[in-house]
Amino acid sequence: MKRVLLKLSGEALAGDKKFGFDEASCVAVAKQVKVLVDQGVEIGIVVGGGNFWRGRTSEKIDRTKADGIGMLATVMNCMYVSEIFRTEGIKTDVFTPFICGTFTKQFSKDAVNEAFAEGKVCFFAGGTGHPYFSTDMCMALRAIEIEAECILGGKAIDGVYDSDPHKNPDAKKFATMKMSDIVDNKLGVIDLSAAVLCMENKVPMILFGLNEENSIINAATGKTTGTVITV
Ligand code: UDP
C-alpha cells in the first residue's frame, strides 16, 4: 500500500488504564509506523477521543459544547502521539479543520500532500470540526480526501464478530465482510454514516486489534488476522 489512513481508537491508546495515555502502547504504535514509513508508505492518522471525553459524557452540558470538548480531546491525543512519534525518529505534522494557533496547522489537501512529500506522517486532529459527528466520520472523510487506498482501524477489539466476544465465548470473528453488510444491518462496528461514505466512495477497511504485536504492519502488508471489509 502506498497511502493509508490509520485510525487509532482513544481507548486503545489508554491501554489497560482505560483513561488518558499509556506511553508503552503509543511507543509500540510509533515503532510499527516507523517500519512502514521507512518502506515508503504514506500514513495519515485519525485518533479518537474516548480516552478523555465523549459528547455523551455529560447530560448537563449542551451537546454542541460537549462535542467541542470531544474534538479538543482528539487534538490533545494527536499532539501527544505525534510527540511520541518524533522521539522515535518520525517526522510529523498535526492538522486541524479549525485554527489552533501554533499548536497545529490548518488542514488542506495541498498542505497534506506537501507534508507527505517531505516524508511526514500526518495527524488529522479535531475530528470534522463539527458537532454531531464522530472521529469515524473524520476517518472516512479524510481517507477519501487524501485518496487513501485503505483505512486501517486499530481497535481495542481485534475484528468484527457475529456476537459480543466479551459476553459470548463462542463468538466467531469474520475474516472478511462487505461494507454494505455493515450499512444494511446497521452493525455498530463503525459509525453508520462513516460506513455509507466509505461504501459510496469505495474505500475498503481493515479492522484489527491495536495492541497485538505487529498488527499495523500486518494490516498494511496483507497479513492481518483482523477483519477485511470490502467495498
Ligand atoms: N466529535 C465531534 N465531531 C467530530 C469528531 C468528534 O463532535 O467530527 C466529538 C464527539 O463528542 C465524540 C468525541 O468528539 O464523542 C470523541 O470522538 P470519538 O469519535 O472518539 O468518540 P466516540 O464516537 O467514541 O464517542
Boltz pocket constraint, residues with backbone or C-beta under 6 A from the ligand:
constraints:
  - pocket:
      binder: B
      contacts: [[A, 10], [A, 47], [A, 48], [A, 49], [A, 50], [A, 53], [A, 54], [A, 55], [A, 56], [A, 63], [A, 66], [A, 67], [A, 68], [A, 69], [A, 70], [A, 71], [A, 73], [A, 74], [A, 126], [A, 127], [A, 128], [A, 129], [A, 130], [A, 131], [A, 132], [A, 133], [A, 134], [A, 135], [A, 136], [A, 137], [A, 138]]
      max_distance: 6.0
